[in-house]
Amino acid sequence: MKEILPYIHRDISWLHFNYRVLQEAKDKSVPLLERLKFLAIFSSNLDEFFRVRVANHRNLVRAGKRAQKNLAFEPKEVLRQILKIVEKQQIEFSEIFENNIIPQLKKENIYIRKLEDLSKKQKEFIHNYYFDKLQPYAVPIVLRGVKIKPFLSNAAVYLALELEDKENTNKIYYALLRIPSKETPRFVILPATNAHRHEVILLDEIVRYGAPFIFPGYTIKCMHSIKLTRDAELYIDDEFSGDLIAKVKKSLEKRNVGVASRLVYDREMPKRMLNYLMQVFEINELDLSPEGRQHNNSDFFGFPSFNMTNLLDKPLEPQSYRPLEQLKNVLDGIDIKDHLLHVPFQSYESVVRFFEDAAEDPNVTHIKIIQYRVAKKSRIMNALMRAVKNGKKVFAFIEIKARFDEKANLEWGEKLEEAGVKVRYSMPGLKVHSKMAMVRKQIGDKVRDYAFFSTGNFHEGTAKLYADIGLFTADERLTNEAWSFLKFLEVKSKPKQAFEHLGIGQFNLNRKLFKLIDKEIQEAKKGRKARITLKLNSLQDKEMIGKLYEANKAGVKIRLIVRGICSIVPGVKGISENIEAISIVDRFLEHARIYWFHSEGKEKIFIASADWMVRNLHYRFETMIPVYDDDLKNEIKSIISLQLQDNVKARLLGKNVTNEYKKNEKNKVRSQLESYYYFSRKSEVEAWS
């Protein structure tokens, strides 16, 4: 009988991760306004989760048993677990906001007001504000039961009202009012009642104030906010035929009119009103999500700071990477040696300069890049277009199936094509998630290639928020294979050479990983030291998890740093007692993927674009890049060691997934701050050398 190995469903594990985000909102050591941002991140994450993952589960439930027969789980049961966990988390969210953050804001003389709290002067202010700015958007939607089902915009917040006819009190009606938060700010600053106060009111409250003016012949019995979110999957049928770009564009138009994936409602709403809304919108109990008085809490990103910098994180200005930035042309520095860049601790400027300098260098003949997510304003994209004007051959592969970035990527692709860049788009059935770029330079009668490999996207915005790592190199072992892969994306013909050094998804990545793990298993069985250290965003692939359990049984020591989904279960006797796992959630998003194998003491270290999920290892083109320079390997080991020592922001992952903090009161190590100090010291040394 085949042994059933412990495994946490990916979506349940993801909810445990999102709870770690919520923990940051209640952590009193986090500056107060940053805690509000974590509430916003939690809510934004949850919205996307419902639009994609929960919508998928609901589709499976609706599809029936025939469609479910090959699944390893029961969709309805997983959906019930998800809703139970989310409801519990939403209750805690409300408690954190109402009983923790609001009192702390008051201590700082910041007050979030409700209608009943307002002074006479403030009531006059919101009266004028409503009639001057909101009345044009105050279009009522009167509900007529199942006869007319109004269309609700995706993720827009509405007030649901129960109305009683003043002349005939036996007649009850229901209506909706949209909160126009896209047209006006969600948080409105009120005239303060004294000079020391900062007072704010939510737009929702002002709409509540205006409701009686819209329904003068009715008594408003109650008002409660609701929100409908819609399935965000594109469902591109048969990618292998027809025009993929046209299909994506058409699907994008349909995204915001997709099937309802949940109805979010105020948990104080009377049962009679909820039942009526369920009937109108054809919603069942599995589609319901109770929350607090207001929704779309991701809008807390826009909460006013009142210039109170003491309530925000102290700025950590990225350190200049002098070995490249001080040069007239960064390619000259890459000629000399390999370089690692760690953002956001180090400046992203040398990556931008990689493209800008190449665009101006008269000896550069080619630039090639893979783009998965692109910044709205991008010096990198501008450099590519400038390079074409300067006579260089530029190729860009743009992945147009990068969820929620499809539209932006299509727009950039069209701009690049208009400028003369050769652009190729997504491959049917697969995503290109690799992050690499190359520059080719003609030096006399020789060709010199330069590459930049990264764990993160070529995105100047996320480089300030995501903790990623990148490698600049002119090592021919790597550049030759990178050129071959990029050529494959450009001409869509199978590479002529085998990939010996790079691990490339769909070619050899999984095989290389199994070989590396098997090597550690063999060493452990011989009684020698064997160790695997992995830093990932997510670990979910059952085949890889099974391999790690196999390594555990052989005696391999396995250390995991997994930010998000972690389906493996550490610490189970006889199965995973040699596996330790932590998750770090802090002010920067941990995004780097690093694989570190002991390999008989000849340590092998790789940076990669790939998480160990089914989608990454089986349905994407990913890249695993070996780091050959000993100094750079030691640098990575130092940063990983700091993360393994973290006892401030690290949570222990185990069989109960309690998200318990890893604590040590005597010697506190907060790895992100320590990493910043590490690179600050490094920058000072470089300044003197």
C-alpha positions as CSV (number, residue, x, y, z in Angstrom):
1,M,0.0,0.0,0.0
2,K,1.4,3.4,-1.0
3,E,2.3,5.6,1.9
4,I,0.1,8.8,2.1
5,L,2.6,11.6,2.8
6,P,1.5,14.7,4.8
7,Y,0.5,17.6,2.5
8,I,-1.3,20.9,3.0
9,H,-3.6,22.1,0.2
10,R,-2.0,25.0,-1.6
11,D,-5.0,27.4,-1.0
12,I,-5.2,26.6,2.7
13,S,-1.5,27.2,3.0
14,W,-1.9,30.5,1.1
15,L,-4.4,31.6,3.7
16,H,-1.9,30.8,6.4
17,F,0.6,33.1,4.5
18,N,-2.0,35.9,4.2
19,Y,-2.5,35.6,8.0
20,R,1.2,36.4,8.4
21,V,0.5,39.6,6.6
22,L,-2.4,40.3,9.0
23,Q,0.0,39.6,11.9
24,E,2.1,42.6,10.8
25,A,-1.0,44.8,11.1
26,K,-1.3,43.9,14.8
27,D,2.4,43.9,15.6
28,K,2.8,47.0,17.8
29,S,6.5,47.3,16.9
30,V,5.4,48.1,13.3
31,P,4.9,51.9,12.8
32,L,1.2,52.7,13.0
33,L,0.5,53.9,9.4
34,E,2.5,50.9,8.1
35,R,0.1,48.7,10.0
36,L,-2.7,50.2,8.1
37,K,-0.8,49.4,4.9
38,F,-0.6,45.8,6.0
39,L,-4.4,45.8,6.4
40,A,-4.5,47.0,2.8
41,I,-2.1,44.3,1.6
42,F,-4.1,41.6,3.4
43,S,-7.3,42.8,1.8
44,S,-5.8,43.3,-1.7
45,N,-4.3,39.8,-1.5
46,L,-7.7,38.3,-0.5
47,D,-9.6,40.0,-3.3
48,E,-7.2,38.5,-5.9
49,F,-7.4,35.1,-4.1
50,F,-11.2,35.1,-4.4
51,R,-11.2,36.3,-8.0
52,V,-8.8,33.6,-9.1
53,R,-8.5,30.6,-6.7
54,V,-11.9,30.6,-5.0
55,A,-13.6,31.3,-8.4
56,N,-11.8,28.1,-9.7
57,H,-13.1,26.0,-6.8
58,R,-16.6,27.3,-7.3
59,N,-16.3,26.4,-11.0
60,L,-15.2,22.9,-10.0
61,V,-18.1,22.5,-7.6
62,R,-20.6,23.6,-10.3
63,A,-19.0,21.3,-12.8
64,G,-20.1,18.2,-10.9
65,K,-18.6,14.8,-10.1
66,R,-17.6,13.8,-13.6
67,A,-15.2,16.8,-13.8
68,Q,-14.0,16.2,-10.3
69,K,-13.1,12.5,-10.6
70,N,-9.4,13.0,-11.3
71,L,-8.9,15.6,-8.5
72,A,-6.9,14.7,-5.4
73,F,-9.3,16.8,-3.2
74,E,-13.0,17.4,-2.8
75,P,-13.6,21.0,-4.1
76,K,-16.7,21.6,-2.0
77,E,-14.8,20.6,1.2
78,V,-11.8,22.8,0.4
79,L,-14.2,25.7,-0.4
80,R,-15.9,25.2,3.0
81,Q,-12.5,25.2,4.7
82,I,-11.4,28.4,2.9
83,L,-14.6,30.3,3.8
84,K,-14.4,29.2,7.4
85,I,-10.8,30.4,7.7
86,V,-11.5,33.6,5.8
87,E,-14.5,34.4,8.1
88,K,-12.3,33.9,11.2
89,Q,-9.6,36.1,9.7
90,Q,-12.1,38.8,8.8
91,I,-13.4,38.9,12.4
92,E,-9.8,39.3,13.6
93,F,-9.2,42.0,10.9
94,S,-12.2,44.0,12.3
95,E,-10.9,43.5,15.9
96,I,-7.4,44.7,15.0
97,F,-8.8,47.8,13.2
98,E,-11.5,48.7,15.7
99,N,-9.9,47.8,19.0
100,N,-6.2,48.3,18.2
101,I,-5.4,50.6,15.4
102,I,-8.2,53.1,15.9
103,P,-7.4,53.7,19.6
104,Q,-3.7,54.1,18.6
105,L,-4.6,56.6,15.9
106,K,-6.5,58.6,18.5
107,K,-3.4,58.7,20.7
108,E,-1.7,60.3,17.8
109,N,-4.6,62.8,17.4
110,I,-5.9,61.1,14.2
111,Y,-9.6,60.4,14.3
112,I,-11.7,58.4,11.8
113,R,-15.2,59.8,12.2
114,K,-18.7,58.4,11.6
115,L,-21.8,60.5,11.0
116,E,-22.9,60.5,14.6
117,D,-19.5,61.8,15.7
118,L,-19.5,65.0,13.6
119,S,-19.6,68.6,14.9
120,K,-22.0,71.1,13.4
121,K,-19.2,72.6,11.3
122,Q,-18.2,69.1,10.0
123,K,-21.8,68.3,9.2
124,E,-22.0,71.5,7.1
125,F,-18.7,70.4,5.4
126,I,-20.0,67.0,4.4
127,H,-23.4,68.5,3.3
128,N,-21.5,70.8,0.9
129,Y,-19.1,68.0,-0.1
130,Y,-22.0,65.7,-1.0
131,F,-23.9,68.2,-3.1
132,D,-20.7,69.6,-4.7
133,K,-18.8,66.4,-5.5
134,L,-20.9,63.3,-5.0
135,Q,-24.4,64.0,-6.1
136,P,-23.6,63.5,-9.9
137,Y,-22.6,59.9,-9.0
138,A,-25.6,59.2,-6.6
139,V,-27.6,57.2,-9.1
140,P,-30.0,54.9,-7.2
141,I,-30.6,51.3,-8.3
142,V,-34.0,50.1,-7.2
143,L,-34.2,46.3,-6.9
144,R,-37.1,44.4,-8.3
145,G,-36.5,40.9,-7.0
146,V,-35.5,38.3,-9.6
147,K,-37.4,40.2,-12.4
148,I,-34.5,42.6,-13.0
149,K,-31.0,41.7,-11.9
150,P,-28.8,44.8,-12.0
151,F,-25.2,44.5,-13.0
152,L,-22.8,45.4,-10.2
153,S,-19.3,46.6,-11.2
154,N,-16.5,44.3,-10.1
155,A,-15.1,45.1,-6.6
156,A,-17.1,48.4,-6.4
157,V,-18.7,49.1,-3.0
158,Y,-22.4,49.7,-2.8
159,L,-24.8,50.7,0.0
160,A,-27.7,48.3,0.2
161,L,-30.8,50.1,1.6
162,E,-34.0,48.8,3.1
163,L,-36.7,51.5,2.5
164,E,-40.2,51.9,3.9
165,D,-42.8,53.9,2.0
166,K,-43.8,56.8,4.3
167,E,-47.4,56.8,3.0
168,N,-47.8,53.0,3.1
169,T,-45.6,51.5,5.8
170,N,-46.5,48.0,4.7
171,K,-44.5,48.4,1.6
172,I,-40.8,47.6,1.8
173,Y,-38.3,48.2,-1.0
174,Y,-34.6,47.6,-1.5
175,A,-32.2,49.8,-3.4
176,L,-28.4,50.2,-4.0
177,L,-26.1,53.3,-4.1
178,R,-22.6,53.0,-5.4
179,I,-19.7,54.5,-3.4
180,P,-17.8,56.5,-6.0
181,S,-14.3,55.8,-4.7
182,K,-12.8,55.6,-8.2
183,E,-14.0,59.2,-8.9
184,T,-13.2,60.7,-5.5
185,P,-10.8,59.9,-2.7
186,R,-12.0,57.2,-0.3
187,F,-10.7,59.2,2.7
188,V,-11.9,62.8,3.1
189,I,-10.1,65.1,5.5
190,L,-12.5,67.0,7.7
191,P,-12.1,70.5,9.2
192,A,-10.6,69.7,12.6
193,T,-12.4,70.5,15.8
194,N,-9.1,71.9,17.2
195,A,-5.7,72.7,15.9
196,H,-4.1,69.6,17.4
197,R,-6.4,67.1,15.7
198,H,-6.4,65.4,12.3
199,E,-9.9,64.2,11.4
200,V,-11.0,61.9,8.5
201,I,-14.2,60.5,7.3
202,L,-14.7,57.6,4.8
203,L,-16.5,58.4,1.6
204,D,-19.0,55.7,2.5
205,E,-20.2,57.8,5.5
206,I,-20.8,60.8,3.3
207,V,-22.9,58.7,0.9
208,R,-24.9,57.5,3.9
209,Y,-25.5,61.1,4.8
210,G,-26.8,61.8,1.3
211,A,-29.1,58.8,1.0
212,P,-32.2,60.5,2.5
213,F,-32.0,63.2,-0.1
214,I,-32.1,60.6,-2.9
215,F,-35.2,58.8,-1.4
216,P,-37.3,61.7,0.1
217,G,-40.5,59.7,0.1
218,Y,-39.1,56.8,2.1
219,T,-37.9,56.0,5.6
220,I,-34.5,54.3,5.5
221,K,-34.8,51.3,7.8
222,C,-31.1,50.3,7.5
223,M,-28.0,50.7,5.3
224,H,-25.3,48.1,4.9
225,S,-22.4,47.9,2.5
226,I,-21.9,45.1,-0.1
227,K,-19.4,44.3,-2.8
228,L,-19.4,41.7,-5.6
229,T,-16.2,40.3,-6.9
230,R,-16.0,38.5,-10.2
231,D,-14.0,35.6,-11.7
232,A,-10.7,37.1,-13.1
233,E,-9.5,34.0,-15.0
234,L,-9.2,34.7,-18.8
235,Y,-10.3,31.2,-19.9
236,I,-8.6,31.4,-23.3
237,D,-10.0,28.5,-25.3
238,D,-7.6,26.6,-27.5
239,E,-4.5,28.7,-27.3
240,F,-2.9,26.5,-30.1
241,S,-5.1,28.0,-32.8
242,G,-6.0,31.5,-33.9
243,D,-4.5,34.8,-32.7
244,L,-3.4,34.6,-29.1
245,I,-3.1,38.4,-28.7
246,A,-6.6,38.9,-30.0
247,K,-7.9,36.3,-27.6
248,V,-6.2,37.9,-24.6
249,K,-7.6,41.3,-25.6
250,K,-11.1,39.9,-26.0
251,S,-10.8,38.1,-22.6
252,L,-9.6,41.2,-20.9
253,E,-12.8,43.0,-22.0
254,K,-14.8,40.2,-20.3
255,R,-12.8,40.0,-17.1
256,N,-14.8,42.7,-15.2
257,V,-18.1,41.1,-16.3
258,G,-17.2,37.6,-15.3
259,V,-19.2,35.3,-13.1
260,A,-19.7,36.5,-9.5
261,S,-17.1,34.8,-7.3
262,R,-18.4,36.2,-4.0
263,L,-20.7,38.6,-2.3
264,V,-19.0,40.5,0.5
265,Y,-21.5,42.0,3.0
266,D,-21.6,43.7,6.4
267,R,-21.9,41.0,9.0
268,E,-24.4,43.2,10.8
269,M,-26.8,43.1,7.9
270,P,-30.3,41.7,8.8
271,K,-30.9,38.1,7.6
272,R,-34.0,39.3,5.6
273,M,-31.9,41.7,3.6
274,L,-29.1,39.2,3.0
275,N,-31.7,36.6,1.8
276,Y,-33.2,39.1,-0.6
277,L,-29.8,40.0,-2.1
278,M,-28.9,36.3,-2.4
279,Q,-32.1,35.8,-4.4
280,V,-31.6,38.8,-6.6
281,F,-28.0,38.0,-7.5
282,E,-28.5,34.2,-7.5
283,I,-25.9,33.7,-4.8
284,N,-25.7,30.7,-2.5
285,E,-24.1,30.3,0.9
286,L,-20.8,29.2,-0.6
287,D,-20.6,32.6,-2.4
288,L,-20.9,34.7,0.8
289,S,-18.1,36.5,2.7
290,P,-19.0,38.5,5.8
291,E,-16.9,41.5,6.7
292,G,-17.1,44.7,8.7
293,R,-18.9,48.0,8.2
294,Q,-16.8,48.9,5.1
295,H,-15.2,46.9,2.3
296,N,-12.3,47.4,-0.2
297,N,-9.9,47.9,2.7
298,S,-7.1,47.9,0.2
299,D,-7.9,51.6,-0.1
300,F,-6.0,52.0,3.2
301,F,-3.0,52.4,0.9
302,G,-4.3,55.9,0.4
303,F,-4.9,56.8,4.0
304,P,-3.5,60.4,4.6
305,S,-0.2,60.5,6.6
306,F,-0.5,64.2,7.7
307,N,3.3,64.4,7.2
308,M,3.7,62.4,10.4
309,T,6.9,60.6,9.4
310,N,7.3,59.2,12.9
311,L,4.3,56.9,12.1
312,L,6.0,55.5,9.0
313,D,9.0,53.2,8.5
314,K,12.3,55.0,8.6
315,P,13.6,55.3,5.0
316,L,16.2,52.8,4.0
317,E,17.8,54.4,1.0
318,P,19.2,51.8,-1.4
319,Q,23.0,51.6,-1.3
320,S,24.8,52.6,-4.5
321,Y,26.6,49.6,-6.1
322,R,29.8,51.4,-6.8
323,P,31.8,48.8,-8.7
324,L,29.3,49.3,-11.6
325,E,27.6,52.7,-11.0
326,Q,30.8,54.7,-10.9
327,L,31.9,53.5,-14.3
328,K,31.1,55.3,-17.6
329,N,29.8,52.0,-19.0
330,V,28.6,49.2,-16.7
331,L,29.6,46.7,-19.4
332,D,33.3,47.5,-18.6
333,G,32.8,46.3,-15.0
334,I,31.1,43.1,-16.1
335,D,34.1,42.4,-18.4
336,I,36.3,42.2,-15.3
337,K,34.2,40.0,-13.0
338,D,30.7,38.8,-12.1
339,H,28.6,41.0,-9.9
340,L,25.6,40.3,-7.7
341,L,22.9,42.9,-7.0
342,H,20.5,42.6,-4.0
343,V,17.5,45.0,-4.3
344,P,16.0,46.9,-2.6
345,F,19.1,47.1,-0.3
346,Q,21.2,48.0,-3.2
347,S,20.2,50.5,-5.9
348,Y,18.6,49.2,-9.2
349,E,20.5,51.9,-11.1
350,S,23.2,49.5,-12.5
351,V,20.4,47.3,-14.0
352,V,18.9,50.3,-15.7
353,R,22.3,51.5,-16.8
354,F,23.0,48.0,-18.3
355,F,20.4,48.8,-20.9
356,E,21.0,52.6,-21.2
357,D,24.8,52.2,-21.6
358,A,24.3,49.4,-24.1
359,A,21.9,51.6,-26.1
360,E,24.6,54.2,-26.5
361,D,27.6,52.0,-26.9
362,P,28.6,52.1,-30.6
363,N,30.1,48.6,-30.4
364,V,26.9,47.0,-29.1
365,T,25.0,45.2,-31.9
366,H,22.2,43.3,-30.1
367,I,20.0,43.6,-27.0
368,K,17.6,40.8,-25.9
369,I,15.2,40.8,-23.0
370,I,12.4,38.8,-21.5
371,Q,9.6,40.9,-19.9
372,Y,7.1,39.4,-17.5
373,R,5.9,42.5,-15.7
374,V,6.7,46.0,-16.8
375,A,6.6,49.3,-15.0
376,K,4.2,52.0,-16.3
377,K,7.1,54.4,-16.6
378,S,10.2,52.5,-17.6
379,R,13.7,53.7,-18.4
380,I,14.5,50.2,-19.5
381,M,11.8,50.2,-22.1
382,N,12.8,53.7,-23.2
383,A,16.4,52.5,-23.6
384,L,15.3,49.6,-25.8
385,M,13.5,52.0,-28.1
386,R,16.5,54.3,-28.1
387,A,18.8,51.4,-29.0
388,V,16.8,50.7,-32.1
389,K,17.2,54.4,-33.2
390,N,21.0,53.9,-32.7
391,G,21.0,51.0,-35.1
392,K,21.0,48.0,-32.7
393,K,19.0,44.9,-33.2
394,V,16.6,44.6,-30.2
395,F,14.5,41.6,-29.4
396,A,11.9,41.5,-26.6
397,F,9.9,38.5,-25.5
398,I,6.8,39.8,-23.7
399,E,4.6,37.4,-21.7
400,I,1.0,38.6,-22.2
401,K,-0.5,36.0,-19.8
402,A,1.1,37.5,-16.7
403,R,-2.1,37.8,-14.6
404,F,-3.4,41.4,-14.1
405,D,-0.5,42.7,-16.2
406,E,-1.8,41.5,-19.5
407,K,-3.1,44.9,-20.6
408,A,0.1,46.8,-19.6
409,N,2.3,44.2,-21.3
410,L,0.3,44.4,-24.5
411,E,0.5,48.2,-24.5
412,W,4.3,48.1,-24.0
413,G,4.6,45.4,-26.8
414,E,2.8,47.7,-29.2
415,K,5.0,50.7,-28.3
416,L,8.2,48.6,-28.8
417,E,7.0,47.3,-32.1
418,E,6.2,50.8,-33.3
419,A,9.7,51.8,-32.3
420,G,11.2,49.0,-34.4
421,V,11.9,46.4,-31.7
422,K,11.4,42.8,-32.7
423,V,8.7,41.5,-30.3
424,R,7.5,38.0,-29.7
425,Y,4.6,37.1,-27.4
426,S,3.4,34.2,-25.2
427,M,3.6,30.6,-26.2
428,P,0.5,28.5,-26.4
429,G,-0.1,26.4,-23.2
430,L,3.0,27.8,-21.5
431,K,4.2,30.9,-19.7
432,V,7.7,32.4,-20.0
433,H,8.6,33.3,-16.4
434,S,12.4,33.5,-16.8
435,K,14.0,36.8,-16.0
436,M,17.1,37.4,-18.2
437,A,18.5,40.0,-20.6
438,M,21.6,40.0,-22.9
439,V,23.8,42.4,-24.7
440,R,26.1,41.5,-27.5
441,K,29.2,43.7,-28.3
442,Q,31.6,43.5,-31.2
443,I,35.1,44.1,-30.0
444,G,37.4,44.0,-33.0
445,D,36.9,40.6,-34.8
446,K,35.5,39.1,-31.6
447,V,32.0,39.0,-30.1
448,R,31.5,39.5,-26.3
449,D,28.2,38.7,-24.6
450,Y,26.9,40.1,-21.3
451,A,24.0,38.8,-19.4
452,F,21.8,39.8,-16.4
453,F,19.9,37.0,-14.7
454,S,17.4,37.8,-12.0
455,T,14.9,36.3,-9.6
456,G,12.6,39.4,-10.2
457,N,11.2,41.2,-13.1
458,F,12.7,44.1,-15.0
459,H,10.4,46.5,-13.1
460,E,11.8,49.7,-11.7
461,G,8.8,50.0,-9.3
462,T,8.9,46.6,-7.6
463,A,12.7,46.9,-7.3
464,K,12.0,49.3,-4.5
465,L,9.7,46.9,-2.7
466,Y,10.7,43.3,-3.5
467,A,13.8,41.7,-2.1
468,D,15.4,40.1,-5.2
469,I,18.8,39.1,-6.4
470,G,20.4,39.4,-9.8
471,L,23.7,38.3,-11.5
472,F,25.7,40.3,-14.0
473,T,28.1,38.0,-15.9
474,A,30.1,37.7,-19.1
475,D,31.0,34.1,-18.3
476,E,30.8,32.3,-21.6
477,R,29.5,29.1,-19.9
478,L,26.4,31.0,-19.0
479,T,26.1,33.6,-21.8
480,N,26.3,31.0,-24.6
481,E,23.4,29.0,-23.2
482,A,21.4,32.2,-22.4
483,W,21.9,33.3,-26.0
484,S,20.7,29.9,-27.2
485,F,17.5,30.1,-25.1
486,L,16.7,33.7,-26.1
487,K,17.2,32.7,-29.8
488,F,14.7,29.8,-29.2
489,L,12.1,32.3,-27.9
490,E,12.8,34.6,-30.9
491,V,12.6,32.0,-33.7
492,K,10.6,29.3,-31.9
493,S,13.0,26.5,-33.1
494,K,14.5,23.9,-30.7
495,P,18.0,25.0,-29.3
496,K,20.8,23.2,-31.1
497,Q,23.0,22.9,-28.0
498,A,22.2,21.1,-24.7
499,F,22.0,23.2,-21.5
500,E,24.8,22.1,-19.3
501,H,25.1,25.0,-16.9
502,L,21.7,26.7,-16.9
503,G,18.6,24.9,-15.7
504,I,15.8,25.7,-18.2
505,G,12.2,24.8,-17.6
506,Q,10.7,22.5,-20.2
507,F,14.3,21.3,-21.1
508,N,16.3,20.2,-18.1
509,L,15.3,22.1,-14.9
510,N,13.5,19.3,-13.2
511,R,16.1,16.7,-14.1
512,K,18.9,18.9,-12.7
513,L,17.0,19.5,-9.5
514,F,16.4,15.7,-9.0
515,K,20.1,15.1,-9.7
516,L,21.2,17.6,-7.1
517,I,18.8,16.2,-4.5
518,D,19.9,12.6,-5.3
519,K,23.5,13.6,-4.8
520,E,22.7,14.7,-1.3
521,I,20.7,11.5,-0.6
522,Q,23.7,9.4,-1.7
523,E,26.0,11.4,0.5
524,A,23.7,11.0,3.5
525,K,23.4,7.3,3.0
526,K,27.2,7.1,3.1
527,G,27.2,8.8,6.5
528,R,28.6,12.0,5.1
529,K,27.4,15.6,5.6
530,A,24.4,16.3,3.4
531,R,22.4,19.5,3.4
532,I,19.9,21.4,1.2
533,T,18.9,25.0,1.8
534,L,16.1,26.4,-0.2
535,K,14.6,29.9,-0.3
536,L,11.3,30.0,-2.2
537,N,8.1,32.0,-2.6
538,S,6.1,28.8,-2.7
539,L,6.6,25.1,-2.3
540,Q,3.7,23.0,-3.6
541,D,4.7,20.5,-6.2
542,K,4.0,17.0,-4.8
543,E,6.8,15.3,-6.8
544,M,9.4,17.7,-5.4
545,I,7.9,17.5,-1.9
546,G,8.1,13.7,-2.1
547,K,11.7,14.0,-3.1
548,L,12.4,16.2,-0.1
549,Y,10.7,13.6,2.2
550,E,12.9,10.9,0.6
551,A,16.0,13.0,1.3
552,N,14.8,13.5,4.9
553,K,14.6,9.8,5.4
554,A,18.1,9.3,4.1
555,G,19.3,11.8,6.7
556,V,19.7,15.0,4.6
557,K,19.3,18.1,6.7
558,I,16.9,20.4,4.9
559,R,16.3,24.1,5.7
560,L,13.5,26.0,4.1
561,I,12.7,29.7,3.9
562,V,9.3,29.9,2.2
563,R,7.4,33.1,2.1
564,G,4.0,32.0,0.8
565,I,2.5,28.6,0.0
566,C,4.2,25.8,1.8
567,S,2.5,22.5,1.3
568,I,5.3,20.4,2.9
569,V,4.8,19.5,6.5
570,P,8.1,19.8,8.5
571,G,8.8,18.0,11.9
572,V,6.8,14.8,11.4
573,K,8.6,11.9,13.0
574,G,9.8,9.3,10.4
575,I,8.8,11.6,7.5
576,S,10.2,15.1,7.9
577,E,12.0,15.4,11.3
578,N,15.1,16.7,9.5
579,I,13.2,19.4,7.7
580,E,13.0,22.9,9.3
581,A,10.9,25.7,7.7
582,I,10.4,29.4,8.4
583,S,8.6,32.2,6.6
584,I,9.7,35.8,6.8
585,V,7.1,38.6,6.3
586,D,8.5,42.1,6.8
587,R,8.5,45.6,5.2
588,F,9.9,44.3,1.9
589,L,8.4,41.4,0.0
590,E,10.7,38.4,0.0
591,H,10.8,37.4,-3.7
592,A,14.3,35.8,-4.3
593,R,14.6,32.1,-5.1
594,I,17.9,30.5,-4.0
595,Y,18.9,26.9,-4.0
596,W,22.0,25.8,-2.0
597,F,23.3,22.3,-2.0
598,H,26.2,21.0,0.1
599,S,27.5,18.8,-2.7
600,E,30.4,17.0,-0.9
601,G,31.6,20.4,0.4
602,K,31.9,21.8,-3.1
603,E,28.9,23.9,-2.4
604,K,26.6,24.6,-5.4
605,I,24.5,27.7,-5.2
606,F,21.9,28.8,-7.7
607,I,19.6,31.8,-8.1
608,A,16.4,31.1,-10.0
609,S,13.1,32.4,-11.3
610,A,11.2,29.2,-10.4
611,D,9.3,28.4,-7.3
612,W,8.7,24.7,-6.6
613,M,5.0,24.7,-7.8
614,V,3.4,22.6,-10.4
615,R,2.9,25.6,-12.7
616,N,6.6,26.6,-12.5
617,L,8.1,23.2,-12.9
618,H,5.7,21.8,-15.5
619,Y,4.0,24.7,-17.4
620,R,6.6,27.5,-17.6
621,F,9.9,28.4,-19.0
622,E,12.0,29.1,-15.9
623,T,15.7,29.6,-15.4
624,M,18.1,28.3,-12.7
625,I,21.5,30.0,-12.8
626,P,24.7,28.7,-11.1
627,V,26.8,31.2,-9.2
628,Y,30.4,30.2,-9.8
629,D,32.3,33.1,-8.2
630,D,33.4,32.1,-4.6
631,D,33.1,35.6,-3.3
632,L,29.5,35.9,-4.6
633,K,28.6,32.5,-3.2
634,N,29.8,33.6,0.2
635,E,27.8,36.7,-0.1
636,I,24.6,34.7,-0.8
637,K,25.5,32.4,2.1
638,S,25.8,35.4,4.4
639,I,22.4,36.7,3.5
640,I,20.7,33.3,3.8
641,S,22.4,32.8,7.2
642,L,21.0,36.1,8.4
643,Q,17.5,34.9,7.3
644,L,17.9,31.6,9.1
645,Q,18.8,33.4,12.3
646,D,15.9,35.8,12.0
647,N,13.9,35.8,15.3
648,V,11.9,39.0,14.9
649,K,10.0,38.5,11.6
650,A,10.4,34.8,11.0
651,R,7.5,32.5,11.7
652,L,7.9,28.8,12.3
653,L,6.2,26.5,9.8
654,G,5.2,23.1,11.2
655,K,2.4,20.5,11.2
656,N,0.0,22.8,13.0
657,V,0.9,26.0,11.0
658,T,0.2,28.3,13.9
659,N,2.5,31.0,12.5
660,E,4.3,31.3,15.8
661,Y,7.1,33.8,15.8
662,K,10.6,32.4,16.1
663,K,11.7,34.2,19.3
664,N,15.0,35.0,21.1
665,E,14.7,37.9,23.4
666,K,18.5,38.3,24.1
667,N,19.9,38.5,20.6
668,K,17.4,39.9,18.2
669,V,18.0,39.4,14.5
670,R,15.7,41.1,12.0
671,S,17.2,39.8,8.7
672,Q,16.0,42.6,6.4
673,L,17.5,45.3,8.6
674,E,20.7,43.2,9.1
675,S,20.9,42.7,5.3
676,Y,20.6,46.4,4.8
677,Y,23.4,47.1,7.3
678,Y,25.5,44.4,5.6
679,F,25.3,46.2,2.2
680,S,25.8,49.6,3.9
681,R,29.1,48.4,5.3
682,K,30.0,46.8,1.9
683,S,29.3,50.1,0.2
684,E,31.5,52.0,2.6
685,V,34.4,49.6,1.9
686,E,33.9,49.9,-1.8
687,A,34.0,53.7,-1.5
688,W,37.5,53.5,0.1
689,S,38.8,50.9,-2.3
